[in-house]
Amino acid sequence: MLLQADIVSTKEQHETTVAAEKKYMLMNKKLQAFKYVACDFLAAVAAWILFFTFRKFYIEHDVDWYQDLVNDRTFYIGSAVIPITWCIVYYLQGNYDMPYRRSRLNEAAHTFLTALVGALILFFVLLLDDEVQNYRNYYKSFAVLFSLHFVMTAIPRFVLSTITNSRIHNRKMGFNTLLIGSNENAWKIYNEIEGLKKSNGNIFRGFIHIDERNGFSEKLLKTVPHLGELSDLTRVIKTHQVDEIIVALESSEHNAIQHILNDTLDLDVKVKLIPDVYDILSGSVKFTSVIHAPLIEVNREVVPRWQVNAKRIFDVCFSLFVIIGFSWFYLLLSIMVKLTSKGPVIFSQERLGLNGKPFRIYKFRSMYVDAEKNGPALSSTHDPRITPFGRFLRKTRLDEFPQFFNVFFGTMSIVGPRPERKFFVDQIVLKAPHYKHLHRVRPGITSWGQVKFGYAENVDEMIERLKYDLLYTENMSLMVDIKIIIYTLLIVVQGRGK
């Protein structure tokens, strides 16, 4: 009994230690991202000050350049606006998303291209109208502007990335890694990664096995903690705060690999596969490092990072415009809901959102109080639970208006798959396991499925609507969002909502 208690105590201590390490990493990740933002901002400020000084002294040959610089209003506006604009551009490109996973060579090339395009835009917007004695001064101005911004931005980034990479290579920090598989392949890849002179950041917390067909390496069992089997995958990832998964299976084991990919869709983990000869010959393996083990990294991004960030900025601006500009309309609808039926004005319900995380959705109440006293139920065309005014709200989709607050605070988007309750999601997944792919994006107030199909009255109709939302996730763009918003506005004006 004492031995069993000691084992439980040791396990709890280990889980507490892992959770504490993960919390520390998350805090440091935010701090690291802030360092990049601060360095980029200060670099842009310094580059602009030096460039402005260069123009006054060298291009304009201003004898009192220092005095004129101090009194120049344009100089101060540029010193504030231009650096902020640069940081917004870098944010849209996703430069601050993964501060601990950065390639110095890729970052230098990316910084070069961004600085070149940005300097060209600044040149045409701000400098082309300048009066100059010689047209060569235009070329000199552009060259200096580009060079200053590139050098001032690239050097601090290089220093930060070098410090981080050095800590990773020396195993002073890394990413909690789970090995899936227990055969000789698993042992070999573990040995190869652990044997690297310079670590690639993988800290192996343990492995899980698939089944008896996958084999069992005794050497692996003696070296790496065995944490369970495939059915325990989600629990193990959450318990051990796993950042990365290495799947040591053959590509031919499609069922197991598909099961792993589906189970990890809602989890913030990187998934890497061991390539076989067929994968290499077919061109599937793209390596980014000449010293690390060749692995296939599964790309979970639906669209490029800059589009995700641009969509988020659009959502915030649009929702803020609606909340402020139509505040009177919120008040009017609230009064109408209150006068036409007893109960609260706002209806709140838990739904599943991005990465399957629950959140509370807000709507104007369109049903009588205690409409679901007999359990969760979808509404139908002639649902007696819907109030007379609620029927109008649903027809015009105005019941969704409070969800602009959801959008502003980040739990929803203007356009995205409609969020559902866990009660119905569990039923949908049994018939359509690919439904989980919708959790890769933020749910929306409106969607292509809503425009094409409307509200679903049962699980089968939910699955029917699913294909439109899946198509949307594969074709996401701001232009598609704008088209869906326009069609939604037509539905609202014409009262064609189902």
N, C-alpha and C positions, 0 to 999 in steps of 0.2 A: 504493500500500500504506500509505503514511504517512497519507494522507487518511482511508482506511478505519479505521485504528487510532484516529485522532483522533475520528472519529464515534462509534466504540464506547466510547472513553474518556469522551466528553461525555455519552453516553447513560447510562453507568454512574454518572457523577457526579450526573446529574439524578435517577436512581432513588434513589441514596443520600440526596440532599437531601430528596426527597419523603418517604422512609421516616422520616428524622430529624424532619421537620416533623410527620408523623402521630404519631410517638411522643411528641413534645412536646405535641401537642394532647390525646392520651389522658391523659397525666400531669396536664395542666392541667384536663381534664374532671373527673378524680377530685378534684382540689384544689377546683375550683369547686363540685362537689356537696357536699364537706365544709364549705365556707363556708356553704352554705344550711342544712345540718344544724346546724352550730354556732350560726348566727344564730337558727334556729327554737328550739333548745334554750334558749339564753340569754334569748330573748324570752319563752318560757313561764315560765322561772324568775322573771324580773323582773316579769311580769304577776301571777304568783301571790303574790310578796312584797308588791307594792303593794296587791293586792286584800285580802290577809290583814291588812295594816296598816289599810286602809280599814275593814274590819269591826270590828277592835278599837277603833279611835279613834272612828269615826263612828256605827256601828250599835250597838255594845255600850257606848259611852261609857266605856271602860275608862281610868281615870286613870293606872294603871301599865301601859299597853298595851305599852310597849317591853320591860319586864321580863317580862311575861306572854308576849310574843311569843318572847323568847329561850328561855323555859322550856317552850314548847308543843311537845310531841312531834309532834302532828298537822301542825304547820307544817313541820317538817323532812321528814317522810314525804311530804307533798304536794309539797314543793320538789324532791324527787328523782323520785317516781313520776309525777306529772302531766306534767312536761316530756318524760320518756321516752315516755309514752303518746302525747302530741301528735306526737312525731317518728315513732313507729310508724304513726300514722294518716296522716301526710303521705307516708311511704314507701309504704304500701299504695295510696295514690292516685297514685303515680308521680311525685311532685313532684321527686324527685332524679334522675330518669332522663335528662333532657335539659337540663342546666344552661345550655347555650349557645343553646337554642331556646325562648325564653320571651317571651310577649306580656305586657307590663305590665298592660294593661287586663284581659285574661283572668285573669291571676294575682291581681289585686286582687279581682275578682268571686269567684273560687274561694276565696281566703282568707277573704273576707267570709262566704260560705255555710258553710265548714268551721268557722270561729270561732263562727258563730251556732248551728249544730247541737251543736258541742262544748260551748259554754257552757250550752246547755239541758240536756245530759246531766249535766254537773258540778253544775248547779243542783239537779236532781231527785235526784241521788245523794248529794250532800254537804251541800246548804244547806237543803233543804226542811224538815228536822226541827229546824232552829234555832229557839230561842225568841226571838221578836221582840216589841217593844212595839206596833208598828204594821205592818200588812200591806204598807204602802207600802215598807217596808224591803226586802221580798222583791224588788219591782220594781227598787229602787235597786241592790240587790246584783247582780241579774242584769245590769242595764244596765252597771254598772261592770266586772263580770267580762268581759262580752263586749267592751266598748269597749277595755279595757286589752289584752286578748289580741289583738284585731284590729289595733290601732294598733301595738303593740310588734312584731308579726310582719310586718305589711304594709310598714312603713317600711324595715327592713333589706333585705327582698326587693326592694323598689322600687329601692333604691340599687344593689344588686348587678346587677339586670337592666338598669338604666340604664347602668352602666359597661360591661357586656358589649355592649349594643346600640350604644352609642357607638363602641366599638372595631370592631364589625362594619360600621356605617354609614360609618366613616372608612377602611375597608379595611385596618385594622391586623391583623385576623384574619378567618378565613372557613372555608368548607368546600370541599374539592376537588371539582370538578364536571366531569362528562363529558357532552358534548352528543352525542346519537345522532341522526344525520340530517345531510345535506349540501346540502339544497336551499335555496330562498329562505326557507322557513319557519325553517330553522335559523339563517340569517344574520340574519333579522329579530329573532328572540327573543334571539340573542346580542347584537345591537346594542341592543335595548331594555334588557336587564339591565345591560350594561356602561355604558349611557348614563344610568343612574339617578344622580341627584345623591347620594342616600344608598344605599350598597350594601346588597343583601339577603344578602350573605355568600357569594355564588357566586364561587369562584376557578376559572376554566376552565382545565383541564389539557390539553384537546384535544377532538377529535371523532372519531367513527367513522362510516363510511357504511354504508348498507344494501345497495344494489345500484344498477345503472345506472338503474333505473326511478325511484329516489328523486331523481335529478338531482344536479348538482354545482355548487356556488357557488364560483366562482373567488375572489370577495372573501373568503369564509370560509376558503378554503385558504391565502390569503396572511396571514390574521390569527391563525388558531388552528391549533395543531399537529394534523396528521392522524395518528391513532394506530392505524388499522387498519379492519377491517370487522366485521360483526356476529358472525362466528365467533370473533373475537378478544376478545369482550366480557368474559368472565371473567378472561382474562389481563390485559387493560388495567386492569380495576377493581383487581385485586390489585397489579399493578405500580405503579400511580399512586396507590394508597391512596385511592380515590374514596369520597367521603361521599354524593354526591348525583348522580342521573342526570336529565337533562332530555331527554325523548323528543320530538324535533321532527318527528313524523310525523302524517299525517292519521289520524283515528279509524277511517277505513275500512280502513286497512292492519292489519287484525286479526291476521293471521298473524305479522307482524313484531313487533307489540306483545306478543302472547301469548308469542312466543319470548323476548323480552326479560324479561318478567315471570317466566317459568319459570327462566331462566338466573340471575336475581338473587335467587331465593327463599332460597338458602343464604347470601347475602351481606348484610352489615349496611350497606345503602345505602338512601337514600330515592329513590323513583321518582316523577317528575312528568311529566305529559303536557300538550302544548299543546292547548287545547280548540278545536274548530271551532264553527261556527254551530249545528249540531245539538246539540252538547253543552251549549251555553249555553241554547238554547231548552228543552231537556229537563230543565234544572235540575241537571245534573251538576256544574257549576262553582260551588264555594263558596269565595269569596275571603276571606282573613282580614286582608289589608292593603290600604289604599287607595292606596298608593304603589308597590307592587311589581307585576310582571307577573302577569296572571291565569293560574294553572296548576292542573291537576287533580292533587292528591297522592294516590297510591295508598295506601290504608290496609292495611298488612300485619298489623295486630294482630288475632289470632284472637278475643280477648276483651279487655274493658277492663283497663287496667294494674293497677287495684286488685285485680282477680280473680287476675291472674297472681301478684302479690306475696302475696296471701292464700293461694293454692295452695302457694307456696313455703314460707311459714311453717308451713302444715299439714304439708307433706312433712317438714320438718326435725323438728318436734315428734313426729310419728308414727314416723319412722324411729329417732329417738333413744330413744323409748319401747320399740320392739321390740328394738333393739340392747342396751339395758341390761336390760330386763325379761326377755328371753329369752336372755340370755347362756349360761345353763345348757343351753338347747336347742341352741344353736350347737355347744357342746362335745360334747353327746351325738351329734348328727348327724355331726360331724367324726370321732368315734371309730368310728361305724358305717361310714362311707365307707372309713376306713383299714383296718378289719378285714375288709371284704367283698371288696376288690380291691386290687391293687398300683397304686401311683401316688400323685400328690399329692391332697390333700383338696380343694383349690380349683382350679377350672378357669377360666382367663382367656382372653378372646378380644377382638379389636378389632371394634367396631361403629361405625356412624354415628349421631350424636346430633343435638342442637339445631343448626340451621343447617348440617347436613351435616358437622359436625366429628367426627373420629374420637375414640373414647375406649375404655377397656378395661372390659368387663363381667365381673362375678365371679359364679360359680355353684358349688354343690357338684358335684363331678365325678360324672356319671352314666354315663359311657362308659368303656370300657377305654382304656388308654394307646395312643397312635398310632392312634386311631379314624379320623383323616383323613389317613393316610399316602399315600393315593391321590388326594388333593385334596379341596376343600370339598364336602360332601354333607349334605343335610338328613336328619333322622332320620325313620323310618317307624314304623308301629304295631308291627311285629314285627322291629325292627332288631336284628341280632345283636351290634352294637357296644355296646348298652346292657347294663350290668351288672344282675344280679337286684335288688340294692338300688337301683340307679339307676332301674329301672322303677317302683319304689315312690315314689321321690323325684319322678319326673315325673308320676305319677298324682295325687299330692297337691300338686304344685307346690312342694314344699319345697326343690327344687334351686335355686329363685330366692332363697332366704333371704339369701344374702350381698349381694344387690343393694340391701339397705337401706343398706349403706355407700355404694354409688353414689348413692343418693338423698340421703343426709346431705351428701355432698361436692358435690352439685349437678349431676352428669352425667346423672342420671335423676330421674324423678318416681315417686310411688306409682302413679298412673294416667296412662297415655299410650300411644301406639302402640308396639308392640314394635320395638326397634332391630334392624336387620339388618346383615349384612356387606356391604361394598362389592361383593364378587363377585356377590352376589345382587341388590343394589340396581341395579347396571348392567343386569342382565337384566330386572328389573321395569320400569325406566324405558323400555326399548325398546318394551314392550307397553303400559305405562300411564304416560305422562309426568307425569300429575298426582300420582304417588307422592311427588314432591318436596315437595308441600304438607304432608306429614306432618313434615317437618323444621322446620316453623315452631314446633313445640312440643317440650318435652323428652320423650324416650321414657320408657316406664313399665315397672314390674315386671308390672303387669297392664293390660288394656285391654278395651274393649268387643269388639274382634275376638277377643281371647283367650277371653272369656267365651262369646261366641256361636259361635266357630269352633274355637278351640283351636290347637295347633301345626300349622303348614303342612308338608306333605311334599314339595311341589314349587312351582315359581314360579307356576303357575296358581292353586294354592290360596292362595299369598301375595296374589295379585291379588284373589281372591275375598274374603279377609279384609280387604283394603284398604278396601273400601266402608264397613265398619263403623267402621274407624279414622278415615276421612274424615268420617263423620257425627259421630263424637265430637268432632273438632276444631272442627266448626261449632256444637256444642252444649255446649261445655265449661262446667262450673260445679262448685262444691264439692259441691252436692247430687247431681249426676250421678256425681262421683267416689265419694261415699259409697255410692251404690247399687251401683256396680261393685265396690267393695271388699267389700260384703256378699255379692254373688253369688260373688266369688272365694273368700271364706271358706267358703261352702257347698260349693264345688268341692273345696277342701282337706279339709274334714271328711268329705265323702262319697267322696273319691278318684275324682272323675269326670274328672280331667284327661286330655286326649287326648295 
